[in-house]
Amino acid sequence: MLSWPARGMAWNILLRNIEEVCLTSEIKRRFVGMDFLAYAMGSGGTGGQGGSFGAFVPLILMFAIFYFLLIRPQQKKAKQHRAMLSSLKKGDRVVSSGGLHGQITGLTEDTVTMEIAPKVRVKVSRSSVAGVIGRSEPNPQSQETK
């Protein structure tokens, strides 16, 4: 049997051997990983410029689809709404975005005064007018006097 100091030396030798084995395997693992990383980052035999443009093709197609399906129709609708707001005049029957139906009795740059019931008038923002229900008809008496 080994004496007490000899046992300590044996443990030290064993621990050093374990540390060397672990260190060696760690170094090997890191170098193998770096080798793989260098291979993955390389061009791999493909054309450098052609491959980079090919990566943008799906992105360009997605933008075109979004433009024609979402952006363009929304812009057309906004343009029609602006045209409708600029053509408002007294006597038009309109509905607001809040659901109020009424007849326009007054217009300013930013507001519309609507009569929603006899002698009941409300002011709403011009942009909150959702649509025109009926256009005002010209007064026949005013045309005859001209």
C-alpha positions as CSV (number, residue, x, y, z in Angstrom):
1,M,0.0,0.0,0.0
2,L,1.1,3.6,-0.8
3,S,2.0,5.9,2.0
4,W,0.2,9.2,2.5
5,P,2.6,11.4,0.5
6,A,2.7,8.9,-2.3
7,R,-1.0,8.9,-2.5
8,G,-1.1,12.7,-2.9
9,M,1.5,12.5,-5.7
10,A,-0.6,9.9,-7.5
11,W,-3.6,12.1,-7.3
12,N,-1.7,15.0,-8.6
13,I,-0.4,13.1,-11.5
14,L,-3.9,11.8,-12.3
15,L,-5.4,15.2,-12.1
16,R,-2.7,16.7,-14.4
17,N,-3.4,13.9,-16.9
18,I,-7.1,14.6,-16.8
19,E,-6.5,18.4,-17.3
20,E,-4.2,17.7,-20.3
21,V,-6.8,15.5,-21.9
22,C,-9.5,18.0,-21.3
23,L,-7.4,20.9,-22.6
24,T,-6.3,19.0,-25.7
25,S,-9.9,18.0,-26.5
26,E,-11.0,21.6,-26.0
27,I,-8.3,22.9,-28.3
28,K,-9.2,20.4,-30.9
29,R,-12.9,21.2,-30.6
30,R,-12.3,24.9,-31.1
31,F,-10.0,24.4,-34.1
32,V,-12.5,22.1,-35.8
33,G,-15.2,24.6,-35.1
34,M,-13.1,27.4,-36.6
35,D,-12.3,25.3,-39.6
36,F,-16.0,24.7,-40.2
37,L,-16.7,28.4,-39.7
38,A,-14.1,29.4,-42.3
39,Y,-15.6,26.9,-44.7
40,A,-19.1,28.2,-44.2
41,M,-18.0,31.8,-44.6
42,G,-16.2,31.0,-47.9
43,S,-17.8,31.4,-51.3
44,G,-18.0,27.7,-51.7
45,G,-17.2,27.9,-55.4
46,T,-20.2,30.0,-56.4
47,G,-19.9,33.4,-58.1
48,G,-19.5,36.1,-55.5
49,Q,-21.7,38.8,-57.2
50,G,-24.4,36.6,-58.6
51,G,-25.0,35.0,-55.2
52,S,-25.5,38.3,-53.4
53,F,-28.0,39.6,-55.9
54,G,-29.9,36.4,-55.8
55,A,-30.4,36.9,-52.1
56,F,-32.2,40.2,-52.7
57,V,-34.7,38.9,-55.3
58,P,-37.2,37.5,-52.8
59,L,-37.0,40.8,-50.9
60,I,-37.7,42.8,-54.0
61,L,-40.6,40.5,-54.9
62,M,-42.1,40.9,-51.5
63,F,-41.9,44.7,-51.7
64,A,-43.6,44.6,-55.1
65,I,-46.4,42.4,-53.8
66,F,-47.0,44.7,-50.8
67,Y,-46.9,47.8,-53.0
68,F,-49.6,46.5,-55.5
69,L,-51.8,44.8,-52.9
70,L,-51.6,47.2,-49.9
71,I,-49.9,50.5,-50.5
72,R,-51.3,51.5,-54.0
73,P,-55.0,50.8,-53.2
74,Q,-54.7,52.7,-49.9
75,Q,-53.2,55.7,-51.7
76,K,-56.0,55.7,-54.3
77,K,-58.6,55.6,-51.6
78,A,-57.0,58.5,-49.7
79,K,-56.9,60.5,-53.0
80,Q,-60.6,59.9,-53.6
81,H,-61.4,60.9,-50.0
82,R,-59.4,64.1,-50.4
83,A,-61.3,64.9,-53.6
84,M,-64.6,64.2,-51.9
85,L,-63.7,66.5,-49.0
86,S,-62.7,69.3,-51.3
87,S,-66.0,69.1,-53.3
88,L,-68.2,69.5,-50.2
89,K,-70.7,72.3,-50.3
90,K,-73.7,73.6,-48.4
91,G,-76.8,71.4,-48.7
92,D,-75.0,68.1,-49.2
93,R,-76.2,65.2,-47.1
94,V,-73.3,63.5,-45.5
95,V,-72.4,60.9,-42.9
96,S,-69.5,61.3,-40.5
97,S,-67.1,58.6,-39.4
98,G,-68.9,58.5,-36.1
99,G,-72.2,57.7,-37.8
100,L,-74.0,61.1,-37.7
101,H,-76.2,61.8,-40.7
102,G,-76.9,65.3,-41.6
103,Q,-77.1,68.2,-44.0
104,I,-74.2,70.6,-44.4
105,T,-75.2,74.1,-43.3
106,G,-71.7,75.7,-43.0
107,L,-68.2,75.0,-44.1
108,T,-64.8,76.3,-43.0
109,E,-61.3,75.2,-43.8
110,D,-61.2,72.6,-41.0
111,T,-64.8,72.1,-39.8
112,V,-68.2,71.3,-41.2
113,T,-71.4,72.3,-39.5
114,M,-74.2,69.7,-40.0
115,E,-77.8,69.9,-39.2
116,I,-78.8,66.5,-37.8
117,A,-82.3,67.4,-36.8
118,P,-84.4,70.6,-37.2
119,K,-82.6,73.4,-35.3
120,V,-79.9,70.9,-34.0
121,R,-76.5,71.7,-35.5
122,V,-73.1,70.1,-34.7
123,K,-69.6,71.0,-35.8
124,V,-67.4,68.1,-36.9
125,S,-63.9,68.0,-38.3
126,R,-63.9,68.1,-42.1
127,S,-61.7,65.0,-42.2
128,S,-64.3,63.0,-40.2
129,V,-66.8,63.2,-43.0
130,A,-66.9,59.6,-44.3
131,G,-69.0,60.1,-47.3
132,V,-71.7,62.0,-49.2
133,I,-75.2,60.5,-49.2
134,G,-76.8,63.0,-51.5
135,R,-75.7,66.1,-53.4
136,S,-77.5,69.3,-53.0
137,E,-79.7,70.2,-56.0
138,P,-79.4,73.7,-57.3
139,N,-82.3,75.9,-56.4
140,P,-84.5,76.3,-59.6
141,Q,-85.5,79.8,-58.5
142,S,-81.9,81.1,-58.4
143,Q,-81.3,79.8,-61.9
144,E,-84.5,81.6,-63.3
145,T,-83.5,84.9,-61.9
146,K,-80.1,84.9,-63.7
